[in-house]
């Protein structure tokens, strides 16, 4: 499989539900909307895809559906992380067999392994595929950070582990990663509101929640930053920022699913428990932000 760039605006896809079952028709339409709007890649079954509440077969079925709907037009990066190494290896192997272009693998959550444990965890996953693995560091959800040292060790050992989704909220950390590895490591923002700041110190794009709803706008944002036009990128960022902020007033993906349903992109805003529907007060803030953006 020819490696395609894993940079720019990549959408962390929601998983649409109807009557608490995966709506593959809505998912297919959403993939088409994304690709026609110029998105650079798709991530099924990450956190935004509610991976913690999908069972094993649903998880793989969503990945297969997105691969089928994308038809090779953009890279599909399967979310294959788990806090159990054996499960992450299994999901990675099966996603590879299904035709995923790459894997997004989150740090193990809840069990809080040591940095050596993290290294061994990612080595086991890397040994299960020769396709790109995007490490995913999000200490706010996992309770641990993938250290710069572990990232360096992995990149030195595996040519296909040279990407990281950075969701720790620190521009300094992005700078440290790039200083340590330069062009040998591709850094992607894990936070829409930090895309421009991160790209100003060397990140190459974003794995975005907002692009579920605004793929053209987020794609334009990353292209301006890739072209080093940070004046224009900053201006667009300021226009989009109220929406970015509103989309995270409640747990992701509750607000973005609500907005997608309100605009007719999906039939239902359903999320799976323990997530709950959007509160009326948040709905007003989100609607106001979207109205201002389109004014």
C-alpha positions, 0 to 999 in steps of 0.5 A: 500500500502506497503511503499517503501524507497524513497531514492537513485537516483530518476528521475524527468522525462521529459514529451516528446512531439510530435507536442506539444502533450504528447508522451506517447510512448516515455514516456513509453520507457523512464520509461523502460530505467530508470528502467532497468538502476537501478533507485530507483524511478520516479517523473512524472510532476514535474518542469522537466516534464513541469507541468506549461504548462500541463493542468489538464487532461494531468497532470493526464494522464502523472501520470497514464501512468508512473504508468502503465509503471512502473508496481510497479517495482519502486515507482512513486512519482506524482508531485501534487503541485500548488500555489492554495491549492484547485488544489493541494488537487485535484491533490493529491487525484486523483493521490492517486486514480490512484495508485501513491506511494507518492506525490511531493508537491512544495511550492506555487509559485508567491503568496508568502504566510506566513509560517503559510499559507504554514503550512495550505496549506500542512496540507490541502494536507496531509489530502487528502492522507495517502501516503508519501508527499515529500515537495519541497522547491525551493525558487529560483522558488517560492520566498519562502522557507519552513522554518525548523520550518514548516517542524518540525510542519508538521512532528510532525502532520503527519507521512506521511510528513517526506520527503523534496526535498531541492533545496535551494543550501545550505549545511548548510540548509540540516545540520540544517534540519537533526540536527532538525529532524534526522532520522525522516526526509528524505532529498533529493537533488534537485540539481544534482551538490549538491548531494554529498555535501548534502549526506555528511551531511545527505541527503539520495539521489537526485531527479535528472534531469541528471538521465533522461540521465544518470540513471546508473551513477547517481544511482552509485553516490548515492549508493557510498554516501549511503555506505559512500565511499565519496572518490569514490563518489567525484571522480565520481561527478567530472567526471559528474560535467561538464554534470551537469553544462551544463544541467542547462545553459538554463532553465530546461528541455530544455538541457536534452530534447535536449540530450535525443533526440540527443541520440535517447531516445525520438523522439523530443526535443520539449518543450512548450512555453514560453520555447524555443529550445536550443541555438547553443552555449549551444548545443556545450557545452553540446555535449562537456561535454557528449563526455568527459564523454564517452571518 
